Amino acid sequence: MRPSRIFVQALVLVVAGVYLASYLIRGLPTSELFAPIGATGAAASLFVLAFDHFLWRIPRVGRKLSKRPDIRGTWRGQLASNWVNPETGQRIDPDPEVYLVVRQTFWSVTANLITKESKSCSTTATIEDDGCGQYQFVAQYRNTPRASVRERSEVHHGSFKLDVGGEPVDRLEGYYWTDRNTMGELEFDRRSGKAVDSFTHAQDLRFPS
């Protein structure tokens, strides 16, 4: 994930400002111009760390610097699959309760898709601009079903692409596909700021109406 031009400019200003301030405070002669480099490097490192974990998502100021939508938390939504039950010959009903758990900093993002029967963990994930101003959350994942359903649902891999909507973000919707030759649609429109690790814990969360 490449830093934005504004972020790089801000980092340069921070480094230069701290360097000059340190130089002037210490009253160093010109021959000692490079003496404050240690303090400057430490300040730059702290700024990068703070930006990655916090500054980028501050409303207004952070968004202008980062241009990165904030999708952290646990999302509740539904999943509609094209899988057909071989015993009935009918497509299964949409699952009205699935959860997408997103953990995000400026330079990293991960996703866990949790249902009653399985849990998917992202192996790669990114938030990218599609070139037309629409951000998308794209990931590849490994799905691990519960042991009790392994006879009809094996461990498999897949990918999903979700459009990011709203400012602040209030909707994720798109589609997924798997190496089992199945695909379907995903839609999430309720979010809790807390990230969880299980279906039961997700059910205990309070989601806004």
Phi, psi and omega in degrees: 000112185282138176296146178288160179299320180297320178297315180298318179297319179296319179297318179298318179296319178297312180299312181296318180296314179295320181297310182294320179297316179297320180295315183289320181298320181281350179060040184283146174287167182303327180295342180255025186302329184263006181297323183280010185301325180299314179295323180295315178297321178295319179295319179296319179296317179295322179296314180299317180296315180294321179295317182299320187261341188217306191299324184299335185256008175293128180307143180068287185297306182297319181295326178293325180283318191267327186057032185239121178292143180264111182240020182297151174118193179249122180258138175251137180195206182225159181232129177241118184253153175269007181296135181251127178292117183295339181281328182251340183074012183247148174290139181291153179292151176302145176272114186279358183220091173232156184232137175244116182258120183244125173248127192216136163239184181296319185262001181213153176206140176227161181219142171234122175260119187241128174236181178298330189253346185202171177222130178251137180239129181292139174261329170217148180203148179204157172246122187224155175274130182282002180098349180240018179088001179260121177277145179229142175259115187238135182209152166252145186215164173245127181257128179240106179287160173297153182300328184290345181243011184295336181292338179239355181215104183272165172299135182210175180237156180196186179218156172220157176223119183239130172286138180259119185238145175098157177215098004291164185297129179229009182200138172231127179208144180175218186216167178222163174211156186228169177280006174263013181063035173242159177207172180182187183243148178235141180213125180230129182222011176226134186225140170250144180287352183265136176265132181239175185238000183213161179297318180298315179294326178294322178295335182278350182288155174262120179252140177296150182290000000 
